[in-house]
Amino acid sequence: MGRIEDRVALVTGAGSGIGEAVALRFGEEGAVVIATDLHADTAERTARRIRDAGGRAEGHALDVTQEGAAAAVVTAVTADHGTLDILVNNAGAGSDTPPLELDLATWDRMLRTNLTGHFLCIQAALPPMIAAGRGSIISIGSVNGLTGLGEESYSAAKAGLVNLTQNIAIRFGEQGVRANLIAPGTIRTPIWAQRIAERPDAFDRLAGWYPLRRVGEPADVADAALFLASDESRWITGVVLPVDGGLTAGLGRMIADLSG
Ligand SMILES: NC(=O)c1ccc[n+]([C@@H]2O[C@H](COP(=O)([O-])OP(=O)(O)OC[C@H]3O[C@@H](n4cnc5c(N)ncnc54)[C@H](O)[C@@H]3O)[C@@H](O)[C@H]2O)c1
């Protein structure tokens, strides 16, 4: 018996990186995984990997920024499976354009991808969850949304997810729906491809900032998402869980300077 056996779980951005790892982990624990992505082929690839491992999964194209798109997928899923128990709002994309060069189109795209898209998916997922009297919504924010780490447009969107999560949690707790946010630190995924191409040692350099002395792996986030999806977290809602090797716990490098 898996930890989320027979739960119907929709994962956005499931074709790569963290979303793919979450989908695979959920499949291992018995969920019916609805793997969605902007790219239908990568969503289906993830679903196929789950099925090949003996799990249950289907792939769907879903661009979270398009009004009505998430609602259409949720309608299809509830028609086929009767319910939607878990939503993992993971789709996202970064931009490191500095503030003085940031044009409005980029700002709007970052807000739409990393905040508005999450809202549209939450809005679509809530009705079946409320009807069933249970649901777990997990959004993937970032340590960038918790403190000043640059990437202004991306980070502002991620900060917005903190408040959105809190409000969804307090409004819909009475109906059995929980909402929580994971704030990952640096995770080794394709989102870093361009920066790694420019600086191949970037992960090694970043590792020194983390108290646990390494960057994260997609599985580190997937295990945290599994906990928040499962009944093991049944009395936890409205929280931000940093999955960041201790990065946001304090100013470790400052302490090292003081003592060294
Ligand atoms: N990797 C990190 O260091 C890190 C750190 C903190 C937070 N995050 C967050 O984790 C999430 C996953 O990132 P990742 O590192 O796995 O990146 P990734 O690039 O490997 O995967 C992102 C996935 O989202 C999909 N996507 C992008 N725009 C979409 C849209 N409009 N609709 C649907 N799907 C879309 C992409 O096609 C891709 O499959 C993002 O929200 C990201 O901001 C990542």
The ligand as a Tripos MOL2 file, in Angstrom:
@<TRIPOS>MOLECULE
LIG
   44    48     1     0     0
SMALL
NO_CHARGES

@<TRIPOS>ATOM
      1 N1         15.8780   24.2110   -9.9840 N.am      1 LIG1
      2 C1         15.9590   25.1200   -9.0230 C.2       1 LIG1
      3 O1         17.0680   25.5030   -8.5640 O.2       1 LIG1
      4 C2         14.6970   25.6950   -8.4380 C.ar      1 LIG1
      5 C3         14.8070   26.4050   -7.2200 C.ar      1 LIG1
      6 C4         13.6620   26.9470   -6.6510 C.ar      1 LIG1
      7 C5         12.4450   26.7830   -7.2820 C.ar      1 LIG1
      8 N2         12.3620   26.0970   -8.4580 N.ar      1 LIG1
      9 C6         11.0380   25.9700   -9.0690 C.3       1 LIG1
     10 O2         10.7420   24.6160   -9.3010 O.3       1 LIG1
     11 C7          9.8360   24.5170  -10.3820 C.3       1 LIG1
     12 C8         10.3430   23.4970  -11.3680 C.3       1 LIG1
     13 O3         11.5590   23.9620  -11.9050 O.3       1 LIG1
     14 P1         12.7140   22.9960  -12.4570 P.3       1 LIG1
     15 O4         13.9500   23.4170  -11.7970 O.co2     1 LIG1
     16 O5         12.2690   21.5850  -12.3710 O.co2     1 LIG1
     17 O6         12.7770   23.5150  -13.9690 O.3       1 LIG1
     18 P2         12.6880   22.7720  -15.3650 P.3       1 LIG1
     19 O7         12.9740   23.8080  -16.3840 O.co2     1 LIG1
     20 O8         13.5070   21.5160  -15.3650 O.co2     1 LIG1
     21 O9         11.1520   22.3450  -15.4560 O.3       1 LIG1
     22 C9         10.1270   23.2790  -15.5600 C.3       1 LIG1
     23 C10         8.9740   22.6350  -16.3220 C.3       1 LIG1
     24 O10         7.8950   23.5830  -16.3500 O.3       1 LIG1
     25 C11         7.3710   23.5840  -17.6660 C.3       1 LIG1
     26 N3          6.7160   24.8650  -17.9420 N.ar      1 LIG1
     27 C12         7.2690   26.0740  -18.1430 C.ar      1 LIG1
     28 N4          6.3200   26.9850  -18.4080 N.ar      1 LIG1
     29 C13         5.1310   26.3260  -18.3580 C.ar      1 LIG1
     30 C14         3.7830   26.7060  -18.5690 C.ar      1 LIG1
     31 N5          3.4480   27.9720  -18.8920 N.pl3     1 LIG1
     32 N6          2.8200   25.7640  -18.4360 N.ar      1 LIG1
     33 C15         3.1420   24.4990  -18.1310 C.ar      1 LIG1
     34 N7          4.3930   24.0570  -17.9550 N.ar      1 LIG1
     35 C16         5.3790   24.9830  -18.0720 C.ar      1 LIG1
     36 C17         8.5550   23.3400  -18.5810 C.3       1 LIG1
     37 O11         8.1560   22.8910  -19.8610 O.3       1 LIG1
     38 C18         9.3570   22.3220  -17.7770 C.3       1 LIG1
     39 O12         8.9640   20.9960  -18.0880 O.3       1 LIG1
     40 C19         9.6870   25.9330  -10.9460 C.3       1 LIG1
     41 O13         8.5110   26.5180  -10.4280 O.3       1 LIG1
     42 C20        10.9100   26.6270  -10.4230 C.3       1 LIG1
     43 O14        10.7230   28.0170  -10.3140 O.3       1 LIG1
     44 C21        13.4550   25.5490   -9.0430 C.ar      1 LIG1
@<TRIPOS>BOND
     1     1     2 1
     2     2     3 2
     3     2     4 1
     4     4     5 ar
     5     4    44 ar
     6     5     6 ar
     7     6     7 ar
     8     7     8 ar
     9     8     9 1
    10     8    44 ar
    11     9    10 1
    12     9    42 1
    13    10    11 1
    14    11    12 1
    15    11    40 1
    16    12    13 1
    17    13    14 1
    18    14    15 2
    19    14    16 1
    20    14    17 1
    21    17    18 1
    22    18    19 2
    23    18    20 1
    24    18    21 1
    25    21    22 1
    26    22    23 1
    27    23    24 1
    28    23    38 1
    29    24    25 1
    30    25    26 1
    31    25    36 1
    32    26    27 ar
    33    26    35 ar
    34    27    28 ar
    35    28    29 ar
    36    29    30 ar
    37    29    35 ar
    38    30    31 1
    39    30    32 ar
    40    32    33 ar
    41    33    34 ar
    42    34    35 ar
    43    36    37 1
    44    36    38 1
    45    38    39 1
    46    40    41 1
    47    40    42 1
    48    42    43 1
@<TRIPOS>SUBSTRUCTURE
     1 LIG1         1 GROUP 0 **** ****
